[in-house]
Each structure stands twice: as C-alpha cells, then as structure tokens.
Amino acid sequence: MSYILRRIVHSVILLIALVSFVFVVGRMIGDPALIMLGTNASDTALEQLRQNLGLNQPIWVQYYAFMTDILRGDFGVSFRYGFSMLPSDLLRAEGVPVMPVVLSRLPATFLLAGAALGFAFTAAILLGCLAAMYPRSWIDNLVNVISLASVSVVQFWLGLVLIIIVSVQLGWLPTGGYGSWYHLILPALTLSARPLGRIAQVVRSAMLDELSKPYVSAARAKGVPENRVVFVHALKNASIPIVTITGDELSALLTGAMLVETVFAWPGIGLLLIDSLQRRDLPMVQAGIFVIAALVVVVNLLVDIAYTLINPRIRLSSREGKS
C-alpha cells in the first residue's frame, strides 16, 4: 500500500505542476481580451473585460486565486461561453463554469478511445499469437509489416486518406460527426493504428518466450489442443507485458485523440481543447488538461494494481523495492 500511496502523492504533485505550467504559459502567449473582442474593440471595452475576468491583476494574484479555486473544485468560468454585449460596448460575465462543459465531452472521448483500444487489442492479440505460432514464416513476416506500418503511419494523414477513399469516393461512411456507430468507424480505425502495431509486437515477443518453455511442451505432449495451449495457458502467463503496453496505449489514446477528433469533427475533449486554444479560452484549456492528466494518472495506477490481480506472485512491495 505504501507504493500506491507514494504514487498518488507523486501524481498530485505532477497535476499541480502541470496546471501551474499551463496557467503561466497561457497568460504569456497572448491577451485573451484582445482575441475575444478583436483588434477593432475600444480600449474601454478591453479594459472592462480584463477587469471582469481578473486579467488586470498581477499574475501571482491570479495564480493564488486560481489555485484556491482549484482546491474547491472550481476551475472558473469560460472566456468564450456566457458573455453578452451590452449597449455600452462592455462585456459582463454570465458565469458559465468550465468543468461541466469539459465533463460533458468525456462520454464521446471515452467512446472513441474505448472503441479504438478494443479493436487494436483484439487484432493485436490475434496477429501476435499467429506470428508466435509460426515464427519466421510468411505469416510472421506479414504481421511484422502490418505492425511496423501501423506504428509508423501518421494518424492525421491516415484519417484524411480514409475520408477521401471511404467517404468521398466510395460513399460508404460519413466524413465526420457524431450520432451513430457509422460515425465511429473511421475515427476509431484511425486512432487504433498506433496501439495495434505496438501491442502486436509485444504480444509476439512475449508469446515466443512463453511457447518455448517446458510447460508448453508438456501440455502439447498430453494432447491439449493447440488453441488452448496458446490462447489460454501461454497467453495468460504472457499477460504482464501485454497489460503494461495496453495501459500505456490507453493513456496515449486519451492524450493523443486531439488530432483525430479534429479531423472527424468528433465532439470530445480533444476537439474542445483545440477550439479553446484557438480562442484563448484559458480556463477551459486548464480544466481540459487537468481532466486528461487525471485520467492518465488513474489509468497508470489501475495498471499497477492489475499486475497483482493477473499474477499473484507479484507484490507491490517487490515493485516498490525496484522503483
């Protein structure tokens, strides 16, 4: 338990440092008031908006107020939503909190990441096991080519190619959007390319090692069916590195879905962050990054705990001694 507690403390420190970095950099790269109102806005309107948003205060005052609100679970109000133009050419805040907006995008991101990981994991297990069953054969070579191509392909480019071929030329699937499983296929396939290749390589390597061990030869000598030997006995014992790489890929999917969501107009956190960055909606960016970072931390902790559930011989105390 001490290992888990230490990981939680380190994770909290990392989250604070990350949000602090985003806070400082976000206020150094541009004036949100000028971006929101445009270059034609009057000085009075700009100053009034800065006052309403608290941007006219020293940065350490803004940071102290920000961190105090974070401890209460308040990430502030959006710079984009909840403002209306008054006759006097001033802006007033209507107080739209950013965290509910960010959390409302989570289901779409979870659906996309889950579908991509599910397809990648299933395909990688099958390809990796087949390659291990027939080493140095044409099947093994084909799996290596597929996995290397999947890891090397640029997701942004792959998404555009799929849209041009499958959607525009063939007309089989919509070019983007959200609403049915038809809209999910292309972005999920695009996002699954990289994890498919990495997981397949790890499965192949781990299964080659397991299939060469004496207990596999003993099981085959007893007449156990080959499929059961490979997909039950050997795959279970090879699951530790597979779980590790799968957890890493899930974290990468959560953080790397921005481009895919942008290409396919998928209304997840990634698309929200890209749009918020363009509009300098700093509270929205800070809340979005905090949520994504917290999800990555939780996934990593779950992977650590899963080690002991898969293999009882592994204890957190032993992992603590190695860390």
C-alpha positions as CSV (number, residue, x, y, z in Angstrom):
1,M,0.0,0.0,0.0
2,S,2.9,2.4,0.6
3,Y,3.8,2.1,-3.1
4,I,0.3,3.1,-4.1
5,L,0.2,6.0,-1.6
6,R,3.5,7.3,-2.8
7,R,2.3,7.1,-6.4
8,I,-0.8,9.1,-5.5
9,V,1.3,11.8,-3.8
10,H,3.6,12.0,-6.8
11,S,0.6,12.1,-9.2
12,V,-1.0,15.0,-7.2
13,I,2.3,17.0,-7.4
14,L,2.5,16.3,-11.1
15,L,-1.0,17.5,-11.7
16,I,-0.3,20.7,-9.7
17,A,2.9,21.4,-11.6
18,L,1.2,20.7,-15.0
19,V,-1.8,23.0,-14.3
20,S,0.6,25.7,-13.0
21,F,2.7,25.5,-16.1
22,V,-0.4,25.8,-18.3
23,F,-1.6,28.7,-16.2
24,V,1.7,30.7,-16.6
25,V,2.3,29.9,-20.3
26,G,-1.4,30.6,-21.2
27,R,-1.1,34.1,-19.8
28,M,2.2,34.8,-21.6
29,I,1.3,33.9,-25.1
30,G,-1.4,36.5,-25.7
31,D,-4.2,38.7,-24.4
32,P,-7.5,36.8,-24.2
33,A,-9.5,40.0,-24.1
34,L,-7.9,41.2,-27.4
35,I,-8.5,37.9,-29.0
36,M,-12.1,37.7,-27.8
37,L,-13.1,41.2,-28.9
38,G,-10.8,41.6,-31.9
39,T,-8.4,44.4,-32.8
40,N,-11.3,46.8,-33.6
41,A,-12.5,46.8,-30.0
42,S,-12.3,50.1,-28.0
43,D,-9.8,50.5,-25.1
44,T,-12.7,50.9,-22.7
45,A,-14.2,47.6,-23.7
46,L,-10.9,45.8,-23.5
47,E,-10.1,47.2,-20.1
48,Q,-13.6,46.4,-18.8
49,L,-13.3,42.8,-20.0
50,R,-9.9,42.4,-18.4
51,Q,-11.3,43.7,-15.1
52,N,-14.3,41.3,-15.3
53,L,-12.0,38.3,-16.0
54,G,-9.4,39.3,-13.4
55,L,-6.7,39.7,-16.0
56,N,-5.7,43.2,-14.9
57,Q,-4.3,41.8,-11.6
58,P,-0.6,40.7,-11.1
59,I,0.0,37.2,-12.3
60,W,0.8,35.9,-8.8
61,V,-2.5,37.2,-7.6
62,Q,-4.3,35.5,-10.4
63,Y,-2.4,32.3,-9.6
64,Y,-3.2,32.3,-5.9
65,A,-6.9,32.9,-6.7
66,F,-6.8,30.1,-9.3
67,M,-5.1,27.5,-7.0
68,T,-7.5,28.5,-4.2
69,D,-10.5,27.8,-6.5
70,I,-8.9,24.5,-7.7
71,L,-8.8,23.3,-4.1
72,R,-12.6,23.9,-4.0
73,G,-13.1,22.2,-7.4
74,D,-13.8,25.5,-9.2
75,F,-11.9,26.0,-12.4
76,G,-13.6,29.3,-13.2
77,V,-15.9,30.4,-16.0
78,S,-15.3,30.2,-19.7
79,F,-13.8,33.1,-21.6
80,R,-15.9,32.0,-24.6
81,Y,-19.2,31.0,-23.2
82,G,-21.5,33.1,-21.1
83,F,-20.7,36.6,-22.3
84,S,-23.0,39.1,-23.9
85,M,-22.5,42.5,-25.5
86,L,-24.1,45.4,-23.7
87,P,-25.2,48.7,-25.3
88,S,-22.3,50.4,-23.6
89,D,-19.9,48.2,-25.6
90,L,-18.9,46.4,-22.4
91,L,-18.9,42.7,-21.6
92,R,-20.3,41.1,-18.5
93,A,-19.8,37.5,-17.4
94,E,-22.8,35.3,-17.0
95,G,-20.8,32.7,-15.1
96,V,-20.7,29.5,-17.2
97,P,-18.4,27.1,-15.3
98,V,-15.9,25.3,-17.5
99,M,-15.7,21.9,-15.7
100,P,-19.3,20.8,-16.6
101,V,-18.5,21.7,-20.2
102,V,-15.4,19.6,-20.1
103,L,-17.0,16.7,-18.4
104,S,-19.9,16.7,-20.9
105,R,-17.3,15.9,-23.6
106,L,-15.9,12.9,-21.7
107,P,-18.5,10.3,-23.0
108,A,-17.6,11.0,-26.6
109,T,-13.8,10.7,-25.9
110,F,-14.3,7.5,-23.8
111,L,-16.4,6.0,-26.6
112,L,-13.8,6.8,-29.2
113,A,-10.8,5.7,-27.1
114,G,-12.6,2.5,-26.0
115,A,-13.6,1.5,-29.5
116,A,-10.1,2.2,-30.8
117,L,-8.4,0.3,-28.0
118,G,-10.9,-2.6,-28.2
119,F,-10.2,-3.1,-31.9
120,A,-6.5,-2.6,-31.6
121,F,-6.2,-5.0,-28.6
122,T,-8.3,-7.8,-30.3
123,A,-6.5,-7.5,-33.6
124,A,-3.1,-7.3,-31.9
125,I,-3.7,-10.4,-29.8
126,L,-4.7,-12.4,-32.9
127,L,-1.8,-11.2,-35.0
128,G,0.8,-11.5,-32.3
129,C,-0.3,-15.0,-31.4
130,L,-0.3,-16.1,-35.0
131,A,3.2,-14.7,-35.5
132,A,4.4,-16.5,-32.5
133,M,2.8,-19.8,-33.6
134,Y,4.5,-19.6,-37.0
135,P,7.9,-17.9,-36.4
136,R,10.0,-16.9,-39.4
137,S,7.1,-17.8,-41.7
138,W,5.3,-15.6,-44.2
139,I,2.6,-15.1,-41.5
140,D,5.2,-13.8,-39.1
141,N,6.7,-11.5,-41.8
142,L,3.2,-10.2,-42.7
143,V,2.4,-9.4,-39.1
144,N,5.8,-7.6,-38.7
145,V,5.0,-5.5,-41.8
146,I,1.5,-4.7,-40.5
147,S,2.7,-3.7,-37.0
148,L,5.6,-1.6,-38.3
149,A,3.3,0.2,-40.8
150,S,0.7,0.8,-38.1
151,V,3.3,2.3,-35.7
152,S,4.9,4.5,-38.4
153,V,1.7,5.9,-40.0
154,V,0.8,9.5,-39.2
155,Q,-2.8,9.5,-37.7
156,F,-3.7,12.9,-39.2
157,W,-2.7,11.7,-42.7
158,L,-4.4,8.3,-42.3
159,G,-7.6,10.0,-41.2
160,L,-7.6,12.2,-44.3
161,V,-6.9,9.3,-46.6
162,L,-9.7,7.2,-45.1
163,I,-12.1,10.2,-45.6
164,I,-11.1,10.7,-49.2
165,I,-11.3,7.0,-50.1
166,V,-14.0,5.5,-47.9
167,S,-16.3,8.5,-47.5
168,V,-15.8,10.8,-50.6
169,Q,-15.0,8.3,-53.3
170,L,-16.9,5.2,-52.2
171,G,-19.6,6.9,-50.1
172,W,-19.7,4.1,-47.5
173,L,-19.3,6.1,-44.3
174,P,-19.9,9.7,-43.2
175,T,-16.9,12.1,-43.3
176,G,-17.3,13.1,-39.7
177,G,-19.7,14.0,-37.0
178,Y,-21.3,12.1,-34.1
179,G,-24.5,10.2,-33.6
180,S,-24.4,6.6,-34.7
181,W,-21.9,3.8,-35.0
182,Y,-21.3,4.7,-38.6
183,H,-19.7,7.9,-37.4
184,L,-17.5,5.9,-35.1
185,I,-15.8,3.5,-37.5
186,L,-13.4,5.8,-39.3
187,P,-12.1,7.8,-36.3
188,A,-11.8,4.5,-34.3
189,L,-9.8,2.8,-37.1
190,T,-7.6,5.9,-37.4
191,L,-6.9,6.1,-33.7
192,S,-6.3,2.4,-33.3
193,A,-3.4,2.2,-35.8
194,R,-0.5,3.0,-33.4
195,P,-1.6,0.9,-30.5
196,L,-2.4,-2.1,-32.8
197,G,1.2,-2.1,-34.0
198,R,2.9,-1.7,-30.6
199,I,0.7,-4.2,-28.8
200,A,1.1,-6.8,-31.6
201,Q,4.9,-6.6,-31.3
202,V,4.8,-7.0,-27.6
203,V,2.3,-10.0,-27.8
204,R,4.6,-11.7,-30.4
205,S,7.7,-11.2,-28.3
206,A,6.0,-12.4,-25.1
207,M,4.3,-15.4,-26.7
208,L,7.6,-16.5,-28.4
209,D,9.2,-16.6,-25.0
210,E,6.3,-18.5,-23.4
211,L,5.8,-21.0,-26.2
212,S,9.5,-22.1,-25.8
213,K,9.1,-23.0,-22.1
214,P,8.8,-26.6,-20.8
215,Y,5.2,-26.4,-19.6
216,V,4.0,-25.7,-23.1
217,S,5.8,-28.8,-24.5
218,A,4.3,-30.8,-21.6
219,A,0.8,-29.6,-22.4
220,R,1.3,-30.5,-26.1
221,A,2.6,-33.9,-25.1
222,K,-0.6,-34.5,-23.0
223,G,-2.7,-33.8,-26.1
224,V,-4.0,-30.4,-25.1
225,P,-5.4,-28.6,-28.2
226,E,-3.0,-26.1,-29.7
227,N,-5.5,-23.3,-29.5
228,R,-6.0,-23.9,-25.8
229,V,-2.2,-24.1,-25.2
230,V,-1.7,-20.8,-27.0
231,F,-4.7,-18.7,-26.1
232,V,-5.3,-19.9,-22.5
233,H,-2.1,-21.2,-20.9
234,A,0.7,-19.3,-22.7
235,L,-1.3,-16.0,-23.2
236,K,-2.2,-15.9,-19.5
237,N,1.4,-16.2,-18.5
238,A,2.5,-13.6,-21.1
239,S,-0.1,-11.1,-19.9
240,I,2.1,-8.9,-17.7
241,P,3.9,-7.1,-20.5
242,I,0.7,-7.0,-22.6
243,V,-1.2,-5.3,-19.7
244,T,1.7,-2.8,-19.4
245,I,1.7,-1.8,-23.0
246,T,-2.1,-1.7,-23.2
247,G,-2.2,0.6,-20.2
248,D,0.4,2.9,-21.8
249,E,-1.5,2.9,-25.1
250,L,-4.8,3.8,-23.3
251,S,-3.1,6.8,-21.8
252,A,-1.7,7.7,-25.2
253,L,-5.2,7.4,-26.7
254,L,-6.7,9.8,-24.2
255,T,-3.9,12.3,-24.7
256,G,-3.5,11.8,-28.5
257,A,-7.1,11.9,-29.7
258,M,-7.0,15.7,-30.3
259,L,-5.9,15.4,-34.0
260,V,-8.3,12.6,-34.7
261,E,-11.2,14.3,-33.1
262,T,-10.4,17.5,-35.1
263,V,-10.2,15.6,-38.4
264,F,-13.5,13.9,-37.9
265,A,-15.3,16.7,-36.0
266,W,-15.7,14.3,-33.1
267,P,-17.1,16.3,-30.1
268,G,-14.7,15.0,-27.5
269,I,-12.3,16.7,-25.1
270,G,-9.6,16.9,-27.8
271,L,-11.8,19.0,-30.2
272,L,-12.8,21.2,-27.2
273,L,-9.2,21.8,-26.3
274,I,-8.2,22.7,-29.9
275,D,-11.1,25.1,-30.2
276,S,-10.4,26.6,-26.8
277,L,-6.7,27.1,-27.6
278,Q,-7.6,28.9,-30.8
279,R,-9.9,31.2,-28.9
280,R,-7.5,31.6,-25.9
281,D,-10.2,30.3,-23.5
282,L,-7.7,29.7,-20.8
283,P,-10.0,28.3,-18.0
284,M,-11.4,25.8,-20.5
285,V,-7.9,24.7,-21.5
286,Q,-6.7,24.4,-17.9
287,A,-9.8,22.3,-16.9
288,G,-9.4,20.1,-20.0
289,I,-5.7,19.4,-19.4
290,F,-6.4,18.7,-15.8
291,V,-9.1,16.2,-16.6
292,I,-6.9,14.4,-19.2
293,A,-3.9,14.3,-16.9
294,A,-6.1,13.0,-14.0
295,L,-7.4,10.2,-16.3
296,V,-3.8,9.2,-17.3
297,V,-2.8,9.1,-13.7
298,V,-5.8,6.9,-12.8
299,V,-5.1,4.5,-15.7
300,N,-1.4,4.1,-14.7
301,L,-2.5,3.3,-11.1
302,L,-5.0,0.8,-12.3
303,V,-2.3,-0.9,-14.4
304,D,-0.1,-1.2,-11.4
305,I,-2.9,-2.8,-9.4
306,A,-3.7,-5.1,-12.2
307,Y,-0.3,-6.7,-12.0
308,T,-1.1,-8.3,-8.7
309,L,-4.6,-9.5,-10.0
310,I,-3.1,-11.2,-13.0
311,N,-0.1,-12.7,-11.3
312,P,-0.4,-13.2,-7.5
313,R,3.4,-13.8,-7.3
314,I,3.9,-10.2,-8.0
315,R,3.5,-7.9,-5.0
316,L,3.5,-4.2,-4.8
317,S,6.2,-4.4,-2.2
318,S,8.6,-6.0,-4.7
319,R,7.7,-3.3,-7.2
320,E,8.4,-0.7,-4.6
321,G,11.9,-2.2,-4.0
322,K,12.7,-1.9,-7.7
323,S,11.4,1.7,-8.0
